[in-house]
Amino acid sequence: MTTKKKSNSLKFLDKTIGSPISFGSTLEAIRLSDEISQVIFAKKLGISQAHLSQIEKGAKSVSPERAKRFAKILGYSEVTFVELALQDQFKKAGIKMRIHVEAA
């Protein structure tokens, strides 16, 4: 997927959802689309169900390193997961800037 297509698809998702997509909402969407319980999904990620619940609700942030590891485990784009994790951290800090990450 090119950067432009990825950017357009994230904008589309933001518009569809009605708010900017977050790391937690992305994990939840993946889990629900795969019809997996939080317990099983959390075990797959190597975290507790309670921690997964907090991430999905946006109560807990995820480091870029952990986001990258989750992407690898789930078979998704590491760049997108890291970007979403960083964007969540900016949002919590009140920084009104958009994150764009590219693979080195």
N, CA, C and O atoms as CSV, one atom per row, in Angstrom:
chain,resi,resn,atom,element,x,y,z
A,1,MET,N,N,0.845,-1.163,0.000
A,1,MET,CA,C,0.000,0.000,0.000
A,1,MET,C,C,0.892,1.228,0.000
A,1,MET,O,O,1.824,1.314,0.799
A,2,THR,N,N,0.620,2.186,-0.889
A,2,THR,CA,C,1.415,3.390,-0.927
A,2,THR,C,C,1.025,4.307,0.214
A,2,THR,O,O,-0.043,4.166,0.811
A,3,THR,N,N,1.915,5.255,0.509
A,3,THR,CA,C,1.647,6.201,1.593
A,3,THR,C,C,0.387,6.996,1.303
A,3,THR,O,O,-0.423,7.214,2.204
A,4,LYS,N,N,0.206,7.432,0.065
A,4,LYS,CA,C,-0.972,8.221,-0.288
A,4,LYS,C,C,-2.247,7.410,-0.077
A,4,LYS,O,O,-3.219,7.922,0.478
A,5,LYS,N,N,-2.256,6.155,-0.513
A,5,LYS,CA,C,-3.434,5.310,-0.323
A,5,LYS,C,C,-3.692,5.083,1.159
A,5,LYS,O,O,-4.841,5.123,1.600
A,6,LYS,N,N,-2.625,4.842,1.942
A,6,LYS,CA,C,-2.775,4.619,3.376
A,6,LYS,C,C,-3.350,5.869,4.022
A,6,LYS,O,O,-4.263,5.786,4.844
A,7,SER,N,N,-2.823,7.013,3.654
A,7,SER,CA,C,-3.296,8.271,4.206
A,7,SER,C,C,-4.764,8.493,3.859
A,7,SER,O,O,-5.549,8.909,4.710
A,8,ASN,N,N,-5.132,8.217,2.614
A,8,ASN,CA,C,-6.521,8.374,2.200
A,8,ASN,C,C,-7.439,7.407,2.932
A,8,ASN,O,O,-8.553,7.773,3.305
A,9,SER,N,N,-6.984,6.179,3.139
A,9,SER,CA,C,-7.839,5.204,3.818
A,9,SER,C,C,-8.008,5.569,5.285
A,9,SER,O,O,-9.093,5.377,5.834
A,10,LEU,N,N,-6.974,6.090,5.942
A,10,LEU,CA,C,-7.123,6.526,7.336
A,10,LEU,C,C,-8.070,7.719,7.427
A,10,LEU,O,O,-8.873,7.804,8.356
A,11,LYS,N,N,-7.981,8.636,6.472
A,11,LYS,CA,C,-8.911,9.776,6.450
A,11,LYS,C,C,-10.341,9.280,6.260
A,11,LYS,O,O,-11.265,9.783,6.899
A,12,PHE,N,N,-10.525,8.295,5.383
A,12,PHE,CA,C,-11.850,7.720,5.160
A,12,PHE,C,C,-12.385,7.099,6.449
A,12,PHE,O,O,-13.543,7.312,6.811
A,13,LEU,N,N,-11.537,6.328,7.142
A,13,LEU,CA,C,-11.960,5.706,8.399
A,13,LEU,C,C,-12.299,6.759,9.441
A,13,LEU,O,O,-13.287,6.618,10.161
A,14,ASP,N,N,-11.492,7.816,9.533
A,14,ASP,CA,C,-11.775,8.903,10.470
A,14,ASP,C,C,-13.159,9.490,10.193
A,14,ASP,O,O,-13.947,9.719,11.111
A,15,LYS,N,N,-13.436,9.728,8.910
A,15,LYS,CA,C,-14.717,10.317,8.525
A,15,LYS,C,C,-15.871,9.354,8.817
A,15,LYS,O,O,-16.920,9.770,9.309
A,16,THR,N,N,-15.676,8.081,8.516
A,16,THR,CA,C,-16.717,7.073,8.733
A,16,THR,C,C,-17.021,6.904,10.220
A,16,THR,O,O,-18.184,6.827,10.618
A,17,ILE,N,N,-15.978,6.846,11.029
A,17,ILE,CA,C,-16.146,6.647,12.464
A,17,ILE,C,C,-16.672,7.918,13.129
A,17,ILE,O,O,-17.384,7.847,14.132
A,18,GLY,N,N,-16.327,9.069,12.576
A,18,GLY,CA,C,-16.783,10.328,13.155
A,18,GLY,C,C,-15.744,10.956,14.066
A,18,GLY,O,O,-15.968,12.037,14.611
A,19,SER,N,N,-14.629,10.299,14.235
A,19,SER,CA,C,-13.517,10.839,15.019
A,19,SER,C,C,-12.249,10.171,14.522
A,19,SER,O,O,-12.302,9.142,13.848
A,20,PRO,N,N,-11.098,10.765,14.858
A,20,PRO,CA,C,-9.851,10.140,14.397
A,20,PRO,C,C,-9.712,8.715,14.920
A,20,PRO,O,O,-10.016,8.437,16.080
A,21,ILE,N,N,-9.257,7.833,14.069
A,21,ILE,CA,C,-9.057,6.436,14.448
A,21,ILE,C,C,-7.910,6.377,15.462
A,21,ILE,O,O,-6.951,7.142,15.361
A,22,SER,N,N,-8.009,5.491,16.413
A,22,SER,CA,C,-6.983,5.362,17.446
A,22,SER,C,C,-6.379,3.961,17.396
A,22,SER,O,O,-6.893,3.065,16.727
A,23,PHE,N,N,-5.279,3.800,18.119
A,23,PHE,CA,C,-4.652,2.489,18.191
A,23,PHE,C,C,-5.599,1.486,18.831
A,23,PHE,O,O,-5.762,0.370,18.338
A,24,GLY,N,N,-6.220,1.889,19.930
A,24,GLY,CA,C,-7.140,1.001,20.640
A,24,GLY,C,C,-8.344,0.600,19.810
A,24,GLY,O,O,-8.745,-0.564,19.809
A,25,SER,N,N,-8.925,1.569,19.100
A,25,SER,CA,C,-10.095,1.241,18.272
A,25,SER,C,C,-9.708,0.333,17.108
A,25,SER,O,O,-10.514,-0.474,16.647
A,26,THR,N,N,-8.475,0.470,16.639
A,26,THR,CA,C,-7.980,-0.403,15.577
A,26,THR,C,C,-7.843,-1.837,16.074
A,26,THR,O,O,-8.270,-2.780,15.407
A,27,LEU,N,N,-7.236,-1.993,17.266
A,27,LEU,CA,C,-7.123,-3.341,17.842
A,27,LEU,C,C,-8.500,-3.957,18.062
A,27,LEU,O,O,-8.725,-5.130,17.764
A,28,GLU,N,N,-9.414,-3.150,18.588
A,28,GLU,CA,C,-10.760,-3.660,18.840
A,28,GLU,C,C,-11.443,-4.081,17.543
A,28,GLU,O,O,-12.100,-5.121,17.497
A,29,ALA,N,N,-11.292,-3.286,16.499
A,29,ALA,CA,C,-11.902,-3.613,15.204
A,29,ALA,C,C,-11.332,-4.914,14.645
A,29,ALA,O,O,-12.072,-5.742,14.113
A,30,ILE,N,N,-10.023,-5.094,14.765
A,30,ILE,CA,C,-9.387,-6.331,14.295
A,30,ILE,C,C,-9.929,-7.512,15.085
A,30,ILE,O,O,-10.302,-8.537,14.513
A,31,ARG,N,N,-9.969,-7.359,16.404
A,31,ARG,CA,C,-10.445,-8.444,17.270
A,31,ARG,C,C,-11.887,-8.810,16.961
A,31,ARG,O,O,-12.220,-9.990,16.849
A,32,LEU,N,N,-12.746,-7.805,16.821
A,32,LEU,CA,C,-14.159,-8.070,16.547
A,32,LEU,C,C,-14.370,-8.661,15.157
A,32,LEU,O,O,-15.220,-9.533,14.973
A,33,SER,N,N,-13.596,-8.186,14.179
A,33,SER,CA,C,-13.761,-8.736,12.826
A,33,SER,C,C,-13.308,-10.190,12.758
A,33,SER,O,O,-13.810,-10.969,11.947
A,34,ASP,N,N,-12.358,-10.548,13.613
A,34,ASP,CA,C,-11.900,-11.937,13.677
A,34,ASP,C,C,-12.745,-12.776,14.632
A,34,ASP,O,O,-12.520,-13.976,14.787
A,35,GLU,N,N,-13.722,-12.124,15.270
A,35,GLU,CA,C,-14.629,-12.779,16.219
A,35,GLU,C,C,-13.860,-13.512,17.319
A,35,GLU,O,O,-14.096,-14.689,17.593
A,36,ILE,N,N,-12.935,-12.780,17.936
A,36,ILE,CA,C,-12.103,-13.327,19.004
A,36,ILE,C,C,-12.427,-12.595,20.300
A,36,ILE,O,O,-12.610,-11.378,20.298
A,37,SER,N,N,-12.497,-13.328,21.399
A,37,SER,CA,C,-12.753,-12.707,22.701
A,37,SER,C,C,-11.527,-11.907,23.137
A,37,SER,O,O,-10.419,-12.116,22.642
A,38,GLN,N,N,-11.752,-10.986,24.076
A,38,GLN,CA,C,-10.627,-10.219,24.607
A,38,GLN,C,C,-9.608,-11.139,25.276
A,38,GLN,O,O,-8.404,-10.908,25.169
A,39,VAL,N,N,-10.072,-12.159,25.951
A,39,VAL,CA,C,-9.173,-13.075,26.656
A,39,VAL,C,C,-8.212,-13.747,25.671
A,39,VAL,O,O,-7.002,-13.758,25.897
A,40,ILE,N,N,-8.734,-14.293,24.604
A,40,ILE,CA,C,-7.911,-14.998,23.609
A,40,ILE,C,C,-7.000,-14.021,22.866
A,40,ILE,O,O,-5.825,-14.309,22.639
A,41,PHE,N,N,-7.551,-12.866,22.491
A,41,PHE,CA,C,-6.768,-11.862,21.764
A,41,PHE,C,C,-5.627,-11.350,22.637
A,41,PHE,O,O,-4.501,-11.206,22.162
A,42,ALA,N,N,-5.909,-11.077,23.897
A,42,ALA,CA,C,-4.880,-10.599,24.823
A,42,ALA,C,C,-3.774,-11.633,24.978
A,42,ALA,O,O,-2.591,-11.293,24.993
A,43,LYS,N,N,-4.166,-12.893,25.093
A,43,LYS,CA,C,-3.174,-13.973,25.230
A,43,LYS,C,C,-2.281,-14.010,23.996
A,43,LYS,O,O,-1.070,-14.196,24.111
A,44,LYS,N,N,-2.870,-13.833,22.820
A,44,LYS,CA,C,-2.109,-13.818,21.573
A,44,LYS,C,C,-1.078,-12.682,21.572
A,44,LYS,O,O,0.030,-12.835,21.057
A,45,LEU,N,N,-1.465,-11.538,22.160
A,45,LEU,CA,C,-0.580,-10.381,22.213
A,45,LEU,C,C,0.402,-10.437,23.383
A,45,LEU,O,O,1.348,-9.651,23.442
A,46,GLY,N,N,0.176,-11.359,24.307
A,46,GLY,CA,C,1.057,-11.486,25.458
A,46,GLY,C,C,0.779,-10.482,26.565
A,46,GLY,O,O,1.679,-10.103,27.315
A,47,ILE,N,N,-0.481,-10.055,26.662
A,47,ILE,CA,C,-0.874,-9.114,27.716
A,47,ILE,C,C,-2.126,-9.649,28.407
A,47,ILE,O,O,-2.722,-10.627,27.955
A,48,SER,N,N,-2.519,-9.007,29.499
A,48,SER,CA,C,-3.722,-9.442,30.212
A,48,SER,C,C,-4.972,-8.910,29.513
A,48,SER,O,O,-4.900,-7.944,28.754
A,49,GLN,N,N,-6.100,-9.536,29.769
A,49,GLN,CA,C,-7.384,-9.088,29.216
A,49,GLN,C,C,-7.700,-7.688,29.728
A,49,GLN,O,O,-8.203,-6.851,28.978
A,50,ALA,N,N,-7.407,-7.427,30.999
A,50,ALA,CA,C,-7.682,-6.102,31.577
A,50,ALA,C,C,-6.870,-5.023,30.862
A,50,ALA,O,O,-7.377,-3.938,30.581
A,51,HIS,N,N,-5.611,-5.331,30.574
A,51,HIS,CA,C,-4.757,-4.361,29.875
A,51,HIS,C,C,-5.273,-4.128,28.450
A,51,HIS,O,O,-5.307,-2.989,27.983
A,52,LEU,N,N,-5.669,-5.191,27.769
A,52,LEU,CA,C,-6.234,-5.047,26.423
A,52,LEU,C,C,-7.479,-4.168,26.466
A,52,LEU,O,O,-7.656,-3.293,25.619
A,53,SER,N,N,-8.325,-4.397,27.434
A,53,SER,CA,C,-9.545,-3.595,27.573
A,53,SER,C,C,-9.203,-2.115,27.737
A,53,SER,O,O,-9.846,-1.258,27.130
A,54,GLN,N,N,-8.200,-1.814,28.549
A,54,GLN,CA,C,-7.787,-0.423,28.764
A,54,GLN,C,C,-7.214,0.193,27.489
A,54,GLN,O,O,-7.437,1.372,27.215
A,55,ILE,N,N,-6.484,-0.589,26.718
A,55,ILE,CA,C,-5.944,-0.103,25.443
A,55,ILE,C,C,-7.090,0.185,24.477
A,55,ILE,O,O,-7.130,1.247,23.855
A,56,GLU,N,N,-8.024,-0.762,24.350
A,56,GLU,CA,C,-9.150,-0.583,23.429
A,56,GLU,C,C,-9.984,0.639,23.784
A,56,GLU,O,O,-10.484,1.323,22.891
A,57,LYS,N,N,-10.140,0.925,25.067
A,57,LYS,CA,C,-10.940,2.077,25.512
A,57,LYS,C,C,-10.169,3.388,25.444
A,57,LYS,O,O,-10.748,4.460,25.617
A,58,GLY,N,N,-8.860,3.307,25.191
A,58,GLY,CA,C,-8.040,4.515,25.127
A,58,GLY,C,C,-7.530,4.972,26.480
A,58,GLY,O,O,-6.941,6.048,26.584
A,59,ALA,N,N,-7.745,4.171,27.524
A,59,ALA,CA,C,-7.286,4.521,28.869
A,59,ALA,C,C,-5.787,4.308,29.030
A,59,ALA,O,O,-5.155,4.958,29.863
A,60,LYS,N,N,-5.217,3.409,28.248
A,60,LYS,CA,C,-3.776,3.128,28.284
A,60,LYS,C,C,-3.178,3.346,26.902
A,60,LYS,O,O,-3.779,2.998,25.885
A,61,SER,N,N,-1.997,3.922,26.885
A,61,SER,CA,C,-1.257,4.105,25.635
A,61,SER,C,C,-0.319,2.924,25.420
A,61,SER,O,O,-0.028,2.158,26.338
A,62,VAL,N,N,0.137,2.802,24.198
A,62,VAL,CA,C,1.068,1.743,23.827
A,62,VAL,C,C,2.316,2.404,23.256
A,62,VAL,O,O,2.221,3.332,22.452
A,63,SER,N,N,3.473,1.929,23.669
A,63,SER,CA,C,4.730,2.471,23.141
A,63,SER,C,C,4.877,2.095,21.667
A,63,SER,O,O,4.264,1.134,21.203
A,64,PRO,N,N,5.689,2.853,20.935
A,64,PRO,CA,C,5.933,2.492,19.533
A,64,PRO,C,C,6.519,1.088,19.397
A,64,PRO,O,O,6.200,0.367,18.451
A,65,GLU,N,N,7.380,0.699,20.346
A,65,GLU,CA,C,7.980,-0.630,20.301
A,65,GLU,C,C,6.916,-1.723,20.451
A,65,GLU,O,O,6.926,-2.722,19.731
A,66,ARG,N,N,6.002,-1.510,21.398
A,66,ARG,CA,C,4.947,-2.493,21.623
A,66,ARG,C,C,3.988,-2.514,20.429
A,66,ARG,O,O,3.532,-3.582,20.022
A,67,ALA,N,N,3.683,-1.349,19.871
A,67,ALA,CA,C,2.803,-1.280,18.699
A,67,ALA,C,C,3.412,-2.070,17.544
A,67,ALA,O,O,2.710,-2.797,16.841
A,68,LYS,N,N,4.714,-1.923,17.357
A,68,LYS,CA,C,5.406,-2.652,16.292
A,68,LYS,C,C,5.332,-4.157,16.538
A,68,LYS,O,O,5.114,-4.932,15.607
A,69,ARG,N,N,5.513,-4.565,17.788
A,69,ARG,CA,C,5.447,-5.991,18.129
A,69,ARG,C,C,4.044,-6.538,17.898
A,69,ARG,O,O,3.889,-7.638,17.368
A,70,PHE,N,N,3.014,-5.777,18.294
A,70,PHE,CA,C,1.634,-6.206,18.066
A,70,PHE,C,C,1.356,-6.369,16.574
A,70,PHE,O,O,0.715,-7.337,16.165
A,71,ALA,N,N,1.832,-5.430,15.763
A,71,ALA,CA,C,1.633,-5.504,14.312
A,71,ALA,C,C,2.249,-6.776,13.751
A,71,ALA,O,O,1.650,-7.460,12.921
A,72,LYS,N,N,3.441,-7.078,14.212
A,72,LYS,CA,C,4.141,-8.276,13.728
A,72,LYS,C,C,3.367,-9.538,14.118
A,72,LYS,O,O,3.203,-10.441,13.297
A,73,ILE,N,N,2.893,-9.604,15.359
A,73,ILE,CA,C,2.130,-10.753,15.842
A,73,ILE,C,C,0.856,-10.942,15.028
A,73,ILE,O,O,0.493,-12.061,14.666
A,74,LEU,N,N,0.181,-9.820,14.745
A,74,LEU,CA,C,-1.119,-9.878,14.070
A,74,LEU,C,C,-1.019,-9.889,12.546
A,74,LEU,O,O,-2.010,-10.151,11.864
A,75,GLY,N,N,0.163,-9.608,12.010
A,75,GLY,CA,C,0.344,-9.611,10.561
A,75,GLY,C,C,-0.146,-8.336,9.881
A,75,GLY,O,O,-0.609,-8.370,8.741
A,76,TYR,N,N,-0.039,-7.211,10.589
A,76,TYR,CA,C,-0.456,-5.924,10.034
A,76,TYR,C,C,0.760,-5.022,9.850
A,76,TYR,O,O,1.866,-5.362,10.271
A,77,SER,N,N,0.549,-3.887,9.228
A,77,SER,CA,C,1.609,-2.934,8.945
A,77,SER,C,C,2.207,-2.367,10.241
A,77,SER,O,O,1.505,-1.768,11.056
A,78,GLU,N,N,3.511,-2.569,10.409
A,78,GLU,CA,C,4.196,-2.020,11.570
A,78,GLU,C,C,4.175,-0.501,11.534
A,78,GLU,O,O,4.010,0.142,12.570
A,79,VAL,N,N,4.340,0.077,10.352
A,79,VAL,CA,C,4.335,1.529,10.196
A,79,VAL,C,C,2.992,2.106,10.649
A,79,VAL,O,O,2.962,3.095,11.382
A,80,THR,N,N,1.904,1.509,10.229
A,80,THR,CA,C,0.581,2.007,10.597
A,80,THR,C,C,0.351,1.892,12.100
A,80,THR,O,O,-0.152,2.829,12.719
A,81,PHE,N,N,0.710,0.759,12.693
A,81,PHE,CA,C,0.519,0.579,14.135
A,81,PHE,C,C,1.356,1.573,14.934
A,81,PHE,O,O,0.866,2.144,15.907
A,82,VAL,N,N,2.608,1.788,14.540
A,82,VAL,CA,C,3.465,2.753,15.237
A,82,VAL,C,C,2.902,4.161,15.077
A,82,VAL,O,O,2.870,4.938,16.031
A,83,GLU,N,N,2.464,4.476,13.880
A,83,GLU,CA,C,1.874,5.788,13.616
A,83,GLU,C,C,0.661,6.037,14.507
A,83,GLU,O,O,0.536,7.109,15.099
A,84,LEU,N,N,-0.228,5.056,14.604
A,84,LEU,CA,C,-1.420,5.207,15.439
A,84,LEU,C,C,-1.059,5.338,16.920
A,84,LEU,O,O,-1.664,6.136,17.635
A,85,ALA,N,N,-0.082,4.567,17.379
A,85,ALA,CA,C,0.340,4.641,18.782
A,85,ALA,C,C,0.911,6.026,19.102
A,85,ALA,O,O,0.602,6.605,20.143
A,86,LEU,N,N,1.743,6.550,18.202
A,86,LEU,CA,C,2.308,7.883,18.405
A,86,LEU,C,C,1.233,8.966,18.342
A,86,LEU,O,O,1.268,9.927,19.110
A,87,GLN,N,N,0.284,8.809,17.428
A,87,GLN,CA,C,-0.804,9.782,17.307
A,87,GLN,C,C,-1.622,9.836,18.599
A,87,GLN,O,O,-2.014,10.913,19.047
A,88,ASP,N,N,-1.875,8.672,19.192
A,88,ASP,CA,C,-2.591,8.632,20.473
A,88,ASP,C,C,-1.813,9.380,21.559
A,88,ASP,O,O,-2.407,10.101,22.361
A,89,GLN,N,N,-0.497,9.213,21.586
A,89,GLN,CA,C,0.319,9.892,22.587
A,89,GLN,C,C,0.285,11.404,22.387
A,89,GLN,O,O,0.237,12.156,23.360
A,90,PHE,N,N,0.310,11.849,21.142
A,90,PHE,CA,C,0.200,13.279,20.854
A,90,PHE,C,C,-1.149,13.807,21.321
A,90,PHE,O,O,-1.232,14.867,21.941
A,91,LYS,N,N,-2.196,13.062,21.021
A,91,LYS,CA,C,-3.540,13.495,21.398
A,91,LYS,C,C,-3.655,13.645,22.914
A,91,LYS,O,O,-4.197,14.639,23.399
A,92,LYS,N,N,-3.148,12.663,23.663
A,92,LYS,CA,C,-3.187,12.724,25.131
A,92,LYS,C,C,-2.390,13.910,25.668
A,92,LYS,O,O,-2.745,14.489,26.694
A,93,ALA,N,N,-1.313,14.267,24.972
A,93,ALA,CA,C,-0.472,15.383,25.399
A,93,ALA,C,C,-1.044,16.734,24.965
A,93,ALA,O,O,-0.502,17.782,25.316
A,94,GLY,N,N,-2.137,16.706,24.204
A,94,GLY,CA,C,-2.744,17.948,23.740
A,94,GLY,C,C,-2.022,18.579,22.569
A,94,GLY,O,O,-2.224,19.757,22.273
A,95,ILE,N,N,-1.187,17.812,21.905
A,95,ILE,CA,C,-0.445,18.313,20.748
A,95,ILE,C,C,-1.301,18.102,19.511
A,95,ILE,O,O,-1.607,16.967,19.145
A,96,LYS,N,N,-1.683,19.184,18.875
A,96,LYS,CA,C,-2.579,19.112,17.729
A,96,LYS,C,C,-1.750,19.086,16.439
A,96,LYS,O,O,-1.709,20.048,15.671
A,97,MET,N,N,-1.104,17.954,16.244
A,97,MET,CA,C,-0.319,17.711,15.036
A,97,MET,C,C,-0.619,16.305,14.569
A,97,MET,O,O,-1.000,15.439,15.357
A,98,ARG,N,N,-0.442,16.088,13.278
A,98,ARG,CA,C,-0.675,14.779,12.685
A,98,ARG,C,C,0.652,14.069,12.503
A,98,ARG,O,O,1.610,14.659,12.003
A,99,ILE,N,N,0.717,12.814,12.902
A,99,ILE,CA,C,1.931,12.008,12.784
A,99,ILE,C,C,1.955,11.315,11.425
A,99,ILE,O,O,0.939,10.814,10.945
A,100,HIS,N,N,3.139,11.299,10.820
A,100,HIS,CA,C,3.335,10.522,9.596
A,100,HIS,C,C,4.649,9.769,9.765
A,100,HIS,O,O,5.696,10.378,9.984
A,101,VAL,N,N,4.591,8.458,9.663
A,101,VAL,CA,C,5.757,7.604,9.841
A,101,VAL,C,C,6.051,6.877,8.535
A,101,VAL,O,O,5.140,6.415,7.849
A,102,GLU,N,N,7.319,6.782,8.206
A,102,GLU,CA,C,7.756,6.022,7.033
A,102,GLU,C,C,8.822,5.030,7.468
A,102,GLU,O,O,9.608,5.310,8.373
A,103,ALA,N,N,8.847,3.895,6.837
A,103,ALA,CA,C,9.899,2.920,7.110
A,103,ALA,C,C,11.239,3.475,6.646
A,103,ALA,O,O,11.322,4.138,5.613
A,104,ALA,N,N,12.280,3.202,7.413
A,104,ALA,CA,C,13.616,3.708,7.073
A,104,ALA,C,C,14.241,2.859,5.985
A,104,ALA,O,O,15.366,3.127,5.562
